[in-house]
């Protein structure tokens, strides 16, 4: 099986699609994520908010979701053909390996945005902070 770079999505397509997909998933699953975060809270589920205000922190999640997912997909799509070229130059013809390496590089880049956003979101979900600016104090 061989890959062709001519049918690869453009940088802008990967950026846009990744941002939209990441935002849709995070918004749709946000209440479940809030409940999970509150269950894991050291203060206990009820003190962390219980089932009340399950959308608390959605703004922080949405703000970080689009850039994180967009960064992942754009880096992944950019690195895939480059990694494949290096592999083939070394005599390795394994498309799966190039996908895994490109995805790992994309995930490392996306974590630069995703991790700080997750910290802010978790603090807002558990009531440790009342707003976005309060979280930074």
C-alpha positions in Angstrom: 0.0 0.0 0.0 1.4 3.4 -1.0 0.4 6.9 0.0 0.2 9.8 -2.3 0.7 13.4 -1.2 -1.4 14.7 -4.1 -4.6 13.7 -2.4 -3.6 15.0 1.0 -5.8 17.7 2.5 -4.4 21.2 2.4 -3.0 22.8 5.5 -6.0 25.1 5.7 -8.4 22.2 5.3 -6.8 20.2 8.0 -6.7 23.3 10.3 -10.4 24.1 9.7 -11.6 20.5 9.9 -9.6 19.8 13.0 -10.8 22.9 14.8 -14.4 22.2 14.0 -14.3 18.5 14.8 -12.5 19.1 18.1 -15.0 21.8 19.2 -18.0 19.6 18.3 -16.7 16.6 20.2 -15.7 18.6 23.3 -19.0 20.6 23.4 -21.1 17.4 22.9 -19.3 15.4 25.6 -18.7 18.3 28.0 -21.4 17.3 30.6 -20.0 13.8 30.8 -16.5 15.2 31.2 -17.7 17.5 34.0 -19.3 14.7 35.9 -16.2 12.5 35.5 -14.0 15.4 36.7 -16.2 16.0 39.7 -16.2 12.3 40.6 -12.4 12.5 40.6 -12.3 15.7 42.7 -10.5 15.5 46.1 -13.3 17.6 47.6 -15.9 14.9 46.6 -18.6 14.8 44.0 -21.3 16.8 45.8 -18.9 19.6 47.1 -17.4 19.9 43.6 -20.9 20.7 42.3 -22.7 17.3 41.8 -25.1 17.4 38.9 -25.6 21.2 39.1 -24.0 23.5 36.5 -22.6 20.7 34.3 -21.8 23.3 31.6 -19.6 25.4 34.0 -16.2 25.8 32.2 -17.6 25.2 28.7 -16.2 28.5 27.5 -12.6 27.5 28.5 -13.0 24.1 26.9 -14.4 25.6 23.6 -11.6 28.3 23.5 -8.9 25.6 23.9 -10.6 22.9 21.9 -10.5 24.4 18.4 -6.8 25.5 18.5 -5.7 22.2 20.1 -7.5 20.0 17.5 -6.6 22.3 14.7 -2.9 22.2 15.7 -3.0 18.4 15.9 -4.5 17.8 12.5 -2.5 20.4 10.7 0.8 19.1 12.1 -0.3 15.5 11.5 -1.1 16.2 7.8 2.1 18.2 7.3 4.3 15.5 8.9 2.8 12.4 7.3 4.4 12.8 3.9 7.7 14.1 5.4 8.0 11.1 7.7 7.1 8.7 4.9 9.8 10.2 2.7 12.4 9.8 5.5 11.3 6.2 6.1 11.5 5.3 2.4 14.9 6.9 2.2 16.0 4.5 5.0 14.5 1.6 3.2 11.4 1.2 5.4 8.1 0.9 3.5 5.5 0.9 6.3 2.7 3.4 6.0 1.3 2.5 9.4 4.5 3.5 11.1 4.6 6.9 9.3 1.0 7.5 10.5 1.9 6.7 14.1 5.0 8.9 14.1 3.1 11.8 12.5 0.2 11.4 15.0 2.7 11.4 17.9 4.3 14.6 16.7 0.9 16.2 16.1 -0.2 15.2 19.6 2.9 16.6 21.2 2.2 19.9 19.4 -1.5 19.9 20.4 -0.6 19.3 24.0 1.1 22.7 24.2 -2.4 24.1 23.9 -4.5 21.3 25.3 -2.9 20.8 28.7 -3.2 24.4 30.0 -6.8 24.5 28.8 -7.6 21.3 30.6 -6.2 22.7 33.9 -8.4 25.8 33.6 -11.4 23.7 32.6 -11.0 21.3 35.5 -10.7 24.1 38.0 -13.9 25.7 36.6 -15.8 22.4 36.6 -15.0 21.6 40.2 -15.7 25.1 41.4 -12.1 25.8 42.4 -12.5 29.0 40.5 -15.5 31.1 39.5 -14.3 32.4 36.1 -11.6 32.3 33.6 -9.6 35.2 35.0 -10.0 33.8 38.6 -8.3 30.6 37.4 -5.1 32.5 36.5 -4.7 34.1 39.9 
